């Protein structure tokens, strides 16, 4: 969809290049506009851990129109009631957290698809450019948009990964190393070899299944794992690091 830059996002990954983005936790949509103007490939609007309302999510998505940056929204939970109003804002993708079974993955996909493929309710506004796009054209586009991104971030999900990856309609797997390590009793050491071994397994199986691989993490291992998209920064983290740098340079 032109208004969410999904085609550009997918095209860069299809060319073999990795998309780089940032996590958005602050409510001001200027933060997203800034990220787009700076050249980020995508934003991860965090409505799970960030203090976002549906209005602030809308502002962040709309702020990227006219840039080359694709807005992804992580919702608070795998719930059609939570997903529905976000989907109506026409993001490039939705990230659905803590999916641990194939049945949960099926429910996530169903919430994102109109009947007969799913259960999504129809209340279109922005996706049709408020009426400028014919309804039939919008429905055709909605068969493949937005991207449905399933977050694998619990050891139970890893145990069920083979079945999860078989669920039709999933576009991408997003690895959550921090919560994964917590589910393994290793939150204090999320980069230890035991956790990395499990993450390597998730990544390898995702690539074998032909799905896009993403994360919000860092380190050289992610490129070697074949990561297609990665959030390497956050708004607060970038500001904090810059403030500290300024203070260090001016002691």
C-alpha positions, 0 to 999 in steps of 0.5 A, spaced: 500 500 500 502 506 497 500 510 504 504 505 508 511 504 504 510 496 505 512 495 497 519 499 499 520 495 505 519 488 502 523 490 495 529 492 499 529 485 503 527 481 496 534 485 493 538 481 499 539 487 503 537 488 511 532 493 513 534 497 519 529 501 523 528 503 530 523 502 536 518 508 537 516 509 545 515 516 545 508 519 543 510 525 539 509 523 532 515 528 530 519 522 533 517 517 527 517 523 522 524 524 524 526 517 523 523 517 516 527 523 514 533 520 517 532 514 512 530 509 517 527 503 513 521 502 518 519 504 525 517 499 530 511 503 534 511 499 541 504 499 543 505 493 548 511 496 552 510 504 550 505 508 553 501 509 546 494 510 545 490 508 539 491 516 537 498 516 538 499 510 534 495 513 528 499 519 529 506 515 528 503 511 522 501 518 518 507 521 520 511 516 515 507 518 509 511 521 504 517 518 507 520 511 505 519 508 512 514 503 513 510 503 520 510 496 524 506 496 530 507 491 536 500 490 539 499 489 546 496 482 546 494 477 541 486 479 541 482 481 535 479 487 539 486 490 540 488 488 533 482 491 529 483 498 530 490 498 529 489 494 522 484 500 520 489 505 521 493 501 515 500 500 518 505 496 514 505 490 519 503 488 525 507 485 530 503 480 535 507 478 541 508 472 545 505 467 540 506 460 543 502 455 539 500 454 532 492 455 535 494 462 537 498 463 531 492 461 527 488 466 531 492 472 530 492 471 522 484 470 522 484 477 526 488 480 521 484 477 515 477 479 512 472 473 511 472 468 509 480 467 510 479 470 517 474 474 522 476 481 521 471 486 522 470 491 516 470 499 518 475 501 512 477 509 512 484 510 511 486 504 508 481 506 502 484 513 502 478 515 505 474 513 499 479 515 494 481 507 493 475 503 490 473 498 495 474 492 491 481 494 490 482 495 497 479 488 498 484 485 493 490 489 497 488 487 504 489 479 502 496 481 503 497 487 507 498 488 512 504 483 514 502 479 519 508 478 524 509 473 529 513 474 535 517 468 538 519 469 545 518 464 550 521 457 550 514 454 549 513 457 543 520 454 541 517 447 543 511 448 538 515 452 533 515 447 527 507 447 527 507 454 528 511 455 522 506 451 518 500 456 519 498 459 513 498 467 513 504 468 517 509 473 513 515 474 518 517 471 525 520 476 530 525 473 535 524 476 542 531 474 546 529 478 552 523 474 554 525 468 551 531 468 556 526 470 562 522 463 560 528 459 560 530 462 567 536 466 564 533 474 564 539 476 567 544 473 561 540 474 555 546 473 551 549 467 554 550 461 549 544 457 552 539 462 549 543 464 543 543 456 541 535 457 542 535 463 538 539 460 532 534 454 532 529 459 531 532 463 526 534 457 522 527 454 522 524 460 520 529 461 514 527 454 512 520 455 512 521 461 507 519 466 512 522 473 513 526 474 520 526 480 524 528 482 531 529 488 535 536 486 538 543 487 536 550 484 535 554 481 529 550 474 530 544 477 527 546 478 520 549 471 520 543 468 522 540 471 515 536 477 519 531 481 514 529 486 518 532 489 525 530 494 530 537 497 532 535 503 536 530 506 540 527 513 540 529 513 548 536 509 547 538 514 542 537 520 545 540 518 552 546 515 548 547 522 544 546 526 551 551 522 554 556 523 548 555 530 549 556 530 556 563 526 555 565 531 550 564 537 554 567 535 561 
